[in-house]
Amino acid sequence: MRNLFKRLNLFVLKRYRHSTISQWAVLCADIVLFLIAFLLNEILNNNLLEGTSIAPLLVKLGLTLMVTLIFFFFTGSYRGIIRHAGMNDIVKIIVSTVMPAAIFMLLWYINNHLYDPNRFAAVLPSYRSAATIYMILAVLMIIMRLFIQRIYNDYFRRHRESVNVVIYGAGAAGIIAYNALRQDSNIEYRVVAFIDDDMSKVNQALNGVPVMRARKVLNDKFLKQKNVKQLIIAIPSIRLRHKQAISTRALDLGLTVKTVPHITTWLNGSFSSNQIQDIKIEDLLEREPIKMDNINIVREVVDKVVLVTGAAGSIGSEICRQLMLYKPKKVILLDQAESPMYDLQFELKNTYKDELDRMEFVIANVKDRPRMEEVFELYRPQLVYHAAAYKHVPFMEENPYEAVYVNVFGTRNVADLAIKYGVQKFVMISTDKAVNPTNVMGATKRMAEIYIQSRSTDQTHFVTTRFGNVLGSNGSVIPLFKKQLAAGGPLTVTHKDIIRYFMTIPEACNLVLEAGAMGEGGDIFVFDMGKPVKIYDMARKMIQLSGMHNIEIKEIGLRPGEKLYEELLATKENNIPTYHPKIMRAQVRRYPIDAIDAEYNQLWDILETMDDMKIVGKMKSIVPEFLSNNSVYCQLDTVAPPNQH
């Protein structure tokens, strides 16, 4: 018998847990409640006890029921989901009962003062009767809804997982988050406290939940006492640094951190608990965004033919997305990676359906000079954003031939063709690894910088932008950590003390566009990237965010060519301010064009030997500050590399 009851219980839970009562069933229930209210009124007024004729009573019942139904339909009082009924539903009930009561009181007044008082007395409810019927009806309708809610809460919701949470923010967003959590049908959220920085709200209560200061809540004693598992940040306009500080504190206390998104992202303007988002590692690393002068970018790009090399990569694709916002005449998207280009084409053709004629997708490799010349001759670009490059340090350390061929001579091909075909502006995307390089990849990017810096003419201006690591880009550390977490760990870091600068992809690409507008030729731009981040700390925070606290962080040692820290300026470089406080112009050594051509021609001849040692040896003669670290090429250095351990 017990097993039978248990099976029946599970069946009911599974079958009806997420079901809602039909609105027509609710309407029928409300009609029954009206009949009860009508009958109680007749008993209370002794109408039934005095032997009242049945015919007038039925007419009165039909008349009052008809008017009541009109207002039920008008207010929609029966349409709400009862288990989520709130103040708005109560207001509808009150309106649907007060209005017919008022109408019958008015009719009674008219009948008694303008006509024979006895003419309709038998079929019209009196003042007292109208008030009694609809007061009883309103009470019964509210009680029924509360009763159903109680059954749902006591029977269905008690079988759900229970999670105690605190909400940071006792304003409008905090109340909305609270109501959304209360209505969640899968998890029973219990809000034990609101946190707010506004002292006028502290020590008050919202829906019976206390509003407290952060230090009173975010401590081990309170969290353990209340068994708090989650913190929800419900201040959509919160400053980034404050949000990061709150999140970091909560993570250190072992809480799961979530956030309420801005109202503009709510689905159809309404909010539900499933729209509450997890805090991501990108949120903790993001900086206050650098605001660019888009007017300059518009002036630079509008109605121009623009070529983007490496268009299918993380940076190149975002540059293309942003360029389309500034109404260029045409954007030539060029890359040698077929599959990523196909994906980008599919995305952009869906995003810009009405502007397909302004996009051309080209499969080509920048190291293929004849093919690149064909592209320049066909499209005649006026602006070039050169993002094509090999960027992975370990791979390039093992393949210096390809690194030099693409990063140096591929850049030379595009730069020479830009001059030949009268390009107005050439913007190259470089990296902080080009500064005092310790690996082949960084050295090739520095050589590309040197080459294009020597090429600027009155007709074609060459500009370089340097920045650090980009959050979420292909092959970067965050996607790697996410894959390792999905596999159950461990997370691997090359050194416990390794640090890197980070920025978001949109921010990096906005910088590229701004630099293109700002540059006057031969410029290398760097910008304030904030404080560097310890990769080990990033791994630890990602484990905290995942909730899998038993994941190991494994130190595997520096890879060939890798260094503990990156720089944005070389030791002999200085920087001068620009009109933007966050963007600086690096003062770098300039090389005579004849000397550069001679050196690069020699490197080209050596490249044909495919001898890695000879290739890297020549690179070191061109870039004297290139001192290998943890690499087979250390033997080529005449000066011992700096100790970075």
C-alpha angles and dihedrals in degrees: 000000000000091000090049091052090047092052091048090049092052091046092053091047093050095042102042107021094100097027123110129211112258113256089231090055089052090049091051090049090051090051090052089050089051090053090050091049091048092049093047090051092052091050094046091050091047091236093132092044094053093060098254114190113263096223098061089043092056091047090052090048093049093047095048092044092051093051091044092052090051090058093042088057093041095053097032090223091159096052101076124101099253098211088058096041114143143160094307090057091050090051090053091051092050092048092047091054103034094052098055089043089054091048093052091046088053092048090049090051092050092047093051098043105032103031139029104302090221096049099088100007093111096055101034122076112236125236089267095045094048092050092046097047096050096039089055090044093052092049092048093048092050092045091050092053093046090048092053090046090051092050090049093048095045097043111025103026095047088066092059129095110269122221126181113215141176122214120217104213127046095200131097094296090050092054091046090050090048092053092045091052092048090055096049109123097198105047129032104226116197113197105208098176146000118223121208137168092210105098091203088068098043117106091021126104136234115205087341093308115121122241110222142175118264096247090054091056108028097069133097095248097056095040093050093044092053094034091232115186105170141040117202117197106213102178105100092184095049116138113256097239092049091050091050092049091051092047094048092049092049093047091051087055091053098253127143108238124214133169139210109236123228115283091247089069096051115117110257089342093294129107133220134175093257089065091064103108133216116244108249130207088249088062091055094048098041117109131209100285120254109241114224130203099249091185089071091049092049091051090049099046111026114114092356130128105240128193119202117189118200086027095160095057127094094265098033094051093050090049088055092049091051094043091058089062091062097057103243117186090239138347118212108205109200129182139139094221105096102191097046089047090053090052092048092048091052091050097047095043089057094044096046102031093153095049104051091123089065094061131073121183115207129184108211142128119235091220090061101088099187093049092047091049089053090053093049093046093049100045104024096209119208095196129035126196106191110203099143111118145119106255111172110108100207094046093049091047087059095041109040091155093063093039092056094040094054105027098040108024094030087056090046090054094051093042094049092048090048089059093043094052097041101251110182099211133016116192118188124198109223134170142234086246087074089070112092088340120216096181141049095252094053091046092052090052090050089050090051089052091050092050099050092041089060093050103063114127135175088263101041122039118201120206132181129202122198124196140153133244119330121226112248097357119151111286095006124137098260097060087045092053091047091054091047091050091050088053092051097257162227103198110216126215123178094220133003092229099044113128134190140183116239138196136168121263094241091050092050092049093046087055090053091053093045091049090052090056094043100044121100099186134295092028127145112197126200128171143203105278097179122229121345118246127231108235090212091056089048090054091049092051092048089055089050091049091050092054090227098120095172094069115121125226109217124199110215102175133255115305121233110289094009122130132196096242138021127221131208095205131038119239092257094046128094130190134225126202125255129202087279115072093217097048123075134186114227118224102218135173113274121218126213110253094229092053091048093050091050093049094046092047089054090049089051091055091048090048089064090062089060088213106149095202093051092045094050091042090058091047089056091053090053093044105034093182090061102110114168120232125205089347141119086244092067087092089068093060118098090194121057112249117248116272106252100171 
